[in-house]
């Protein structure tokens, strides 16, 4: 059967894609950010994962105010990099895994999660930047990807508890898939940041590290954090961290931390990154 062997959490700041694409990763500003991913890049080479379930949010590339799915799963064969206003990133197309994606979609819908099924969509920096941070600049991405887009842009957005429960359901779906697959699940976005208004540039290092702490071990306290706390403590865009809870829920009741990285600043945000594996239940 398929199995989820690890979970990865990471920021998906678009500036990191710009730095990687323009050869600036060794610059004084970017070097400490990218250095924190070197452990993971080496580790990923050893994992030989078959599929990544990549949880991210679209930034008005595939969806706009006409259609705003709360949870959307990509079931197509390929997903092209989106044009976000300055041309698509020159990175490989993302290869999907339709068989696993459709299996997950069916399993989730039968568990009463109302998933939107997408067969064609372009994927923006929310998905391609994490791939760059973990795999560098290959001619072809070394894994297949099941995109799972979450609305954290337009309110109402899903509760942390609902996201954690979705992760639990994804875990059950993966283990019921009959093919022998090594699957990882990634939660992306965050950490604390606000892009507009009087609090633009807000970064809350103490809260961010509390959140990273809470992903490790057997506590499920993070799933009960209300939206107002994310807004108050981490800024208007910090709500993206609920997507990390989908990753955490999929790993089961307990986790172990393999690697952790936190850096301030990157653009006007904090960079967070963690690698987890399922612990003993």
C-alpha positions as CSV (number, residue, x, y, z in Angstrom):
1,X,0.0,0.0,0.0
2,X,1.0,3.6,-0.3
3,X,2.3,5.3,2.9
4,X,3.1,8.8,4.1
5,X,6.7,8.7,5.2
6,X,7.3,12.4,6.0
7,X,5.8,15.9,6.2
8,X,7.5,19.1,5.3
9,X,6.5,22.6,6.2
10,X,7.9,25.6,4.4
11,X,7.3,29.3,3.6
12,X,6.8,29.9,-0.1
13,X,7.9,33.5,-0.5
14,X,8.0,34.5,-4.2
15,X,11.3,36.4,-3.7
16,X,13.0,33.0,-3.1
17,X,12.0,32.0,-6.6
18,X,13.4,35.2,-8.0
19,X,16.7,34.6,-6.1
20,X,17.0,31.1,-7.3
21,X,16.1,31.9,-10.9
22,X,18.6,34.8,-11.1
23,X,21.5,33.0,-9.4
24,X,21.5,35.1,-6.2
25,X,21.2,32.3,-3.6
26,X,24.8,32.9,-2.5
27,X,24.4,36.6,-1.9
28,X,24.8,37.9,1.6
29,X,21.1,38.5,2.0
30,X,19.9,35.1,0.6
31,X,22.7,32.7,1.7
32,X,21.5,32.2,5.3
33,X,18.0,31.5,4.0
34,X,19.0,28.9,1.4
35,X,21.6,27.4,3.7
36,X,18.8,26.3,6.0
37,X,17.4,24.1,3.2
38,X,20.7,22.3,2.3
39,X,20.1,19.6,4.9
40,X,16.7,18.9,3.3
41,X,18.0,18.9,-0.2
42,X,20.5,16.2,0.7
43,X,17.8,14.3,2.7
44,X,15.3,14.4,-0.2
45,X,17.9,12.8,-2.5
46,X,18.0,9.8,-0.1
47,X,14.2,9.5,0.3
48,X,13.4,8.6,-3.3
49,X,9.8,9.8,-2.8
50,X,7.3,8.9,-5.6
51,X,4.7,11.6,-4.9
52,X,4.3,14.8,-3.0
53,X,0.9,16.0,-1.8
54,X,1.7,19.7,-1.9
55,X,-0.7,21.9,0.1
56,X,-0.5,25.5,-1.0
57,X,-2.7,28.5,-1.8
58,X,-3.2,30.1,-5.2
59,X,-2.5,33.8,-5.5
60,X,-5.2,34.8,-8.0
61,X,-3.5,32.7,-10.8
62,X,-5.8,29.8,-11.2
63,X,-8.7,31.2,-9.3
64,X,-10.2,34.6,-8.9
65,X,-13.2,36.2,-7.3
66,X,-15.4,34.3,-9.8
67,X,-14.5,30.9,-8.4
68,X,-13.0,30.4,-4.9
69,X,-12.9,26.8,-3.8
70,X,-12.1,26.2,-0.2
71,X,-10.3,22.9,-1.0
72,X,-9.3,22.0,-4.5
73,X,-7.3,18.9,-5.6
74,X,-5.4,18.7,-8.9
75,X,-6.1,15.5,-10.7
76,X,-4.5,16.2,-14.0
77,X,-1.4,14.8,-15.8
78,X,0.6,18.0,-15.8
79,X,0.4,21.5,-14.3
80,X,2.3,24.4,-16.0
81,X,3.9,27.3,-14.1
82,X,1.6,30.3,-13.9
83,X,2.3,33.7,-15.4
84,X,2.0,36.0,-12.3
85,X,2.5,39.2,-14.2
86,X,6.1,38.9,-15.4
87,X,6.0,35.6,-17.3
88,X,6.0,32.0,-16.0
89,X,9.0,30.9,-14.0
90,X,11.4,28.9,-16.2
91,X,11.0,25.8,-14.1
92,X,9.8,22.4,-15.3
93,X,6.2,21.6,-15.7
94,X,4.8,19.8,-12.6
95,X,3.8,16.1,-13.3
96,X,0.7,15.0,-11.5
97,X,-0.3,11.5,-10.3
98,X,-3.9,11.2,-11.5
99,X,-4.5,7.8,-10.1
100,X,-3.6,8.8,-6.5
101,X,-5.3,12.2,-6.8
102,X,-8.6,10.7,-7.9
103,X,-8.4,8.1,-5.2
104,X,-7.8,10.8,-2.6
105,X,-10.6,12.9,-4.0
106,X,-13.1,10.0,-3.9
107,X,-12.0,9.0,-0.4
108,X,-12.3,12.6,0.9
109,X,-15.7,13.2,-0.6
110,X,-17.0,10.0,0.8
111,X,-15.7,11.2,4.2
112,X,-17.9,14.3,3.6
113,X,-15.1,16.8,2.6
114,X,-16.5,18.8,-0.4
115,X,-13.4,18.8,-2.6
116,X,-13.3,20.8,-5.9
117,X,-11.7,18.6,-8.6
118,X,-9.4,20.4,-11.0
119,X,-8.1,18.7,-14.1
120,X,-6.4,21.8,-15.7
121,X,-4.8,24.7,-13.8
122,X,-1.6,26.6,-13.7
123,X,0.4,26.6,-10.5
124,X,2.1,29.7,-9.1
125,X,4.9,30.4,-6.7
126,X,3.0,28.9,-3.8
127,X,3.7,25.5,-5.3
128,X,6.8,26.0,-7.5
129,X,9.0,27.8,-4.9
130,X,8.8,24.9,-2.3
131,X,9.9,22.5,-5.1
132,X,12.8,24.8,-5.9
133,X,13.8,25.0,-2.2
134,X,13.9,21.2,-1.9
135,X,15.2,20.1,-5.3
136,X,17.1,23.1,-6.7
137,X,17.0,23.5,-10.5
138,X,16.6,20.1,-12.2
139,X,15.7,19.6,-15.8
140,X,12.7,17.6,-14.5
141,X,11.2,17.5,-11.0
142,X,12.2,14.2,-9.5
143,X,8.7,13.5,-8.0
144,X,5.1,13.6,-9.1
145,X,2.9,16.1,-7.3
146,X,-0.7,16.1,-6.3
147,X,-1.6,19.8,-5.8
148,X,-4.0,20.7,-3.0
149,X,-5.0,24.3,-3.1
150,X,-6.6,25.9,0.0
151,X,-8.4,29.2,0.1
152,X,-6.6,31.4,2.6
153,X,-7.0,34.6,0.6
154,X,-10.7,35.5,0.8
155,X,-12.7,35.1,4.0
156,X,-14.2,32.8,5.1
157,X,-11.2,30.5,5.2
158,X,-11.3,27.0,6.7
159,X,-10.7,26.6,10.4
160,X,-7.4,25.1,11.7
161,X,-9.4,22.2,13.1
162,X,-11.0,21.5,9.7
163,X,-7.6,21.6,8.1
164,X,-6.1,19.2,10.6
165,X,-9.1,16.8,10.1
166,X,-8.6,17.0,6.4
167,X,-5.0,16.0,6.9
168,X,-6.2,13.0,8.9
169,X,-8.5,12.0,6.1
170,X,-5.8,12.4,3.6
171,X,-3.6,10.0,5.7
172,X,-6.4,7.4,5.6
173,X,-6.9,7.9,1.9
174,X,-3.2,7.4,1.1
175,X,-2.9,4.2,3.2
176,X,-5.9,2.7,1.3
177,X,-4.3,3.2,-2.1
178,X,-3.2,-0.2,-3.3
179,X,0.0,0.8,-5.2
180,X,3.3,0.8,-3.3
181,X,4.1,4.4,-3.1
182,X,6.4,6.5,-1.0
183,X,4.4,9.7,-0.3
184,X,5.3,12.9,1.4
185,X,2.9,15.7,2.3
186,X,4.0,19.3,2.4
187,X,2.3,22.3,4.0
188,X,3.4,25.6,2.7
189,X,2.8,29.4,3.3
190,X,3.4,31.7,6.2
191,X,5.0,32.4,8.5
192,X,4.0,35.6,10.2
193,X,3.6,38.5,7.7
194,X,1.3,41.3,6.7
195,X,1.5,42.9,3.3
196,X,-0.6,46.0,3.6
197,X,-2.0,48.5,6.0
198,X,-0.5,50.1,9.2
199,X,0.9,46.7,10.3
200,X,2.7,45.9,7.0
201,X,5.9,44.2,7.7
202,X,4.7,42.6,11.0
203,X,6.9,39.6,12.0
204,X,6.3,37.7,15.3
205,X,9.2,35.5,15.9
206,X,8.0,34.2,19.3
207,X,4.6,33.1,17.9
208,X,6.2,31.5,14.9
209,X,8.5,29.4,17.0
210,X,5.6,28.5,19.3
211,X,3.8,27.2,16.2
212,X,6.9,25.2,15.0
213,X,7.2,23.7,18.5
214,X,3.5,22.7,18.4
215,X,4.0,20.6,15.2
216,X,6.4,18.2,17.1
217,X,5.3,15.5,19.4
218,X,1.8,14.4,20.3
219,X,-0.1,17.6,21.1
220,X,-2.9,18.7,18.8
221,X,-3.3,22.2,20.5
222,X,-2.5,24.0,17.2
223,X,-5.7,22.8,15.6
224,X,-7.8,24.8,18.0
225,X,-6.2,28.2,17.4
226,X,-8.9,30.6,16.3
227,X,-8.6,32.8,13.2
228,X,-8.5,35.9,15.3
229,X,-5.3,34.8,17.0
230,X,-3.6,34.3,13.6
231,X,-4.7,37.8,12.5
232,X,-3.7,39.4,15.8
233,X,-0.4,37.7,16.3
234,X,0.9,36.9,12.8
235,X,-0.7,39.5,10.5
236,X,-3.3,39.2,7.8
237,X,-1.3,36.7,5.7
238,X,-0.2,34.6,8.7
239,X,-3.4,32.7,8.3
240,X,-1.6,30.7,5.6
241,X,-0.2,28.6,8.4
242,X,-3.5,26.6,8.7
243,X,-2.2,24.8,5.6
244,X,0.7,23.4,7.7
245,X,-2.0,21.8,9.9
246,X,-3.2,19.6,6.9
247,X,0.4,18.3,6.7
248,X,0.5,17.7,10.5
249,X,-2.8,16.0,10.6
250,X,-1.8,13.5,7.9
251,X,1.2,12.3,9.9
252,X,-0.8,10.8,12.7
253,X,-1.0,11.4,16.4
254,X,2.7,11.9,17.0
255,X,5.7,13.3,15.1
256,X,9.5,13.5,15.4
257,X,11.4,16.5,14.1
258,X,14.3,15.8,11.7
259,X,15.2,19.3,10.7
260,X,14.2,22.9,11.6
261,X,15.1,26.3,10.2
262,X,13.8,29.8,10.9
263,X,15.2,33.0,9.6
264,X,14.2,36.7,9.6
265,X,13.8,38.5,7.4
266,X,13.1,37.5,3.8
267,X,11.4,40.4,2.0
268,X,8.9,41.4,4.7
269,X,8.2,38.0,6.1
270,X,9.7,35.3,8.3
271,X,11.0,32.1,6.8
272,X,10.0,28.9,8.5
273,X,10.9,25.3,7.5
274,X,10.5,22.0,9.3
275,X,10.9,18.3,8.4
276,X,8.8,15.8,10.3
277,X,8.3,12.1,10.3
278,X,5.4,10.1,11.9
279,X,6.3,9.0,15.4
280,X,5.2,5.9,17.4
281,X,1.5,6.0,18.0
